[in-house]
Amino acid sequence: MSRRLNRLGAGAVFTPARLPDALAEMRHMRVLPVALGAFLALLAVATVGQTLTSAVRRRRHDLGVLRAVGMTRRQARLVIVTQATTMALVALAVGVPLGVAFGRIGWRWVATATPALYVPPLAGLPLLLAAPVVLAFAVVLATVPGRRAARLRAGEVLRAE
């Protein structure tokens, strides 16, 4: 396009527009929110998995007593799934509004500190998918500790105490 303009122009030299260096460097920042989100999601998954595993280990005696008075293996698994679901729902109820608020505040701070225009981001699809994805991950994470809770034998657990 600039060659064509140079041919048409009467002695004027046209060069393609160039972004300022600060704006050109901002292209590298596109990966940062995605990487941060992936890291925080991985951290959340590890935390929920570790919490459920340690809950089964710590409450082994309580689960043994409940199994002795008639709790079935399925019910023992459901106890862990319920705990995971409750943790996920509380995390969603607290995390989504705080994440949206702090995300907007953080982006406003970044936009004013750099030569960028502040436009409040609206991520409708990720917000809609957050609840089902988080609940599905919680249930999947509860399978191994739930299986461990279902395998507890009341006699062995209570004898060890």
C-alpha positions as CSV (number, residue, x, y, z in Angstrom):
1,M,0.0,0.0,0.0
2,S,2.8,2.4,0.8
3,R,4.5,1.7,-2.6
4,R,1.3,2.6,-4.3
5,L,0.9,5.8,-2.4
6,N,4.6,6.7,-3.1
7,R,3.9,6.2,-6.9
8,L,0.8,8.3,-6.7
9,G,2.2,11.0,-4.5
10,A,4.0,13.9,-6.1
11,G,7.4,13.5,-4.5
12,A,5.9,12.7,-1.0
13,V,7.2,9.6,0.7
14,F,4.7,7.5,2.6
15,T,5.8,5.0,5.2
16,P,3.6,2.5,7.0
17,A,2.4,3.5,10.4
18,R,4.4,2.1,13.3
19,L,3.1,1.5,16.7
20,P,4.9,3.2,19.6
21,D,7.4,0.9,21.3
22,A,5.4,0.8,24.5
23,L,2.3,-0.4,22.7
24,A,4.2,-2.9,20.7
25,E,5.6,-4.4,23.9
26,M,2.1,-4.8,25.3
27,R,1.5,-7.6,22.8
28,H,3.7,-9.8,25.0
29,M,1.4,-9.2,28.0
30,R,-1.5,-11.1,26.4
31,V,-0.1,-14.4,27.7
32,L,0.2,-13.1,31.3
33,P,-3.5,-13.3,32.4
34,V,-3.9,-16.7,30.8
35,A,-0.7,-18.1,32.5
36,L,-1.8,-16.5,35.8
37,G,-5.3,-18.1,35.5
38,A,-3.8,-21.5,34.7
39,F,-1.4,-21.4,37.6
40,L,-4.2,-20.3,40.1
41,A,-6.5,-23.1,38.7
42,L,-3.8,-25.7,39.2
43,L,-3.1,-24.3,42.7
44,A,-6.9,-24.6,43.5
45,V,-7.1,-28.2,42.2
46,A,-4.1,-29.2,44.3
47,T,-5.5,-27.6,47.4
48,V,-8.9,-29.2,47.1
49,G,-7.3,-32.6,46.4
50,Q,-4.9,-32.3,49.4
51,T,-7.7,-31.1,51.7
52,L,-10.0,-34.0,50.8
53,T,-7.2,-36.5,51.2
54,S,-6.2,-35.2,54.6
55,A,-9.8,-35.0,55.7
56,V,-10.3,-38.7,55.1
57,R,-7.0,-39.4,56.9
58,R,-7.9,-37.2,59.9
59,R,-11.5,-38.3,60.2
60,R,-10.7,-41.9,59.8
61,H,-12.0,-42.7,63.3
62,D,-15.2,-40.8,62.8
63,L,-15.8,-42.6,59.5
64,G,-15.1,-45.9,61.2
65,V,-17.7,-45.2,63.9
66,L,-20.3,-44.2,61.3
67,R,-19.5,-47.3,59.3
68,A,-19.9,-49.4,62.5
69,V,-23.4,-47.9,63.1
70,G,-24.6,-48.7,59.6
71,M,-23.2,-46.2,57.1
72,T,-22.7,-48.0,53.7
73,R,-19.7,-47.7,51.4
74,R,-21.8,-45.5,49.0
75,Q,-22.7,-43.2,51.8
76,A,-19.1,-42.9,52.9
77,R,-18.2,-41.9,49.3
78,L,-21.1,-39.4,49.3
79,V,-19.8,-37.8,52.4
80,I,-16.5,-36.9,50.7
81,V,-18.3,-35.8,47.5
82,T,-20.6,-33.6,49.6
83,Q,-17.6,-32.0,51.3
84,A,-15.9,-31.4,47.9
85,T,-19.1,-29.9,46.5
86,T,-19.6,-27.6,49.5
87,M,-16.0,-26.4,49.2
88,A,-16.5,-25.7,45.5
89,L,-19.8,-23.8,46.1
90,V,-18.3,-21.6,48.8
91,A,-15.2,-21.0,46.6
92,L,-17.5,-20.0,43.7
93,A,-19.7,-17.8,45.9
94,V,-16.7,-15.9,47.3
95,G,-14.2,-16.2,44.4
96,V,-16.2,-15.1,41.4
97,P,-17.4,-11.8,42.8
98,L,-14.0,-11.0,44.3
99,G,-12.2,-12.1,41.2
100,V,-14.3,-9.9,39.0
101,A,-13.9,-6.9,41.3
102,F,-10.1,-7.3,41.8
103,G,-9.6,-8.2,38.2
104,R,-11.2,-4.9,37.1
105,I,-9.3,-2.9,39.7
106,G,-6.1,-4.6,38.7
107,W,-6.7,-4.0,35.0
108,R,-7.5,-0.4,35.6
109,W,-4.3,0.0,37.5
110,V,-2.3,-1.7,34.7
111,A,-4.1,0.4,32.0
112,T,-3.3,3.7,33.8
113,A,0.3,2.7,34.4
114,T,0.9,1.9,30.8
115,P,-0.2,3.6,27.6
116,A,-3.4,1.6,27.3
117,L,-7.0,2.5,27.2
118,Y,-9.1,1.1,30.1
119,V,-12.0,-0.8,28.9
120,P,-13.7,-2.9,31.6
121,P,-13.4,-6.5,30.5
122,L,-16.5,-8.6,30.4
123,A,-15.9,-12.3,30.2
124,G,-19.4,-13.7,30.1
125,L,-18.6,-17.2,28.8
126,P,-15.9,-18.0,31.4
127,L,-18.2,-16.7,34.2
128,L,-21.0,-19.0,32.9
129,L,-18.7,-22.0,32.6
130,A,-17.0,-21.4,36.0
131,A,-19.7,-23.1,38.1
132,P,-20.1,-26.3,36.1
133,V,-16.4,-26.8,35.5
134,V,-15.5,-26.2,39.2
135,L,-18.2,-28.5,40.4
136,A,-17.1,-31.2,38.0
137,F,-13.5,-30.9,39.1
138,A,-14.5,-31.1,42.7
139,V,-16.5,-34.3,42.1
140,V,-13.6,-35.8,40.1
141,L,-11.1,-34.9,42.8
142,A,-13.4,-36.5,45.4
143,T,-13.3,-39.9,43.8
144,V,-10.0,-41.1,45.2
145,P,-10.5,-39.9,48.8
146,G,-14.1,-41.1,48.6
147,R,-12.9,-44.6,47.5
148,R,-10.4,-44.6,50.3
149,A,-13.2,-43.6,52.8
150,A,-15.5,-46.4,51.4
151,R,-12.7,-49.0,51.9
152,L,-12.3,-48.2,55.5
153,R,-13.2,-51.2,57.7
154,A,-14.9,-50.2,60.9
155,G,-13.3,-52.9,63.0
156,E,-9.7,-52.2,61.8
157,V,-10.1,-48.4,62.3
158,L,-11.6,-48.7,65.7
159,R,-9.2,-51.3,66.9
160,A,-6.3,-49.1,65.9
161,E,-7.6,-46.3,68.1
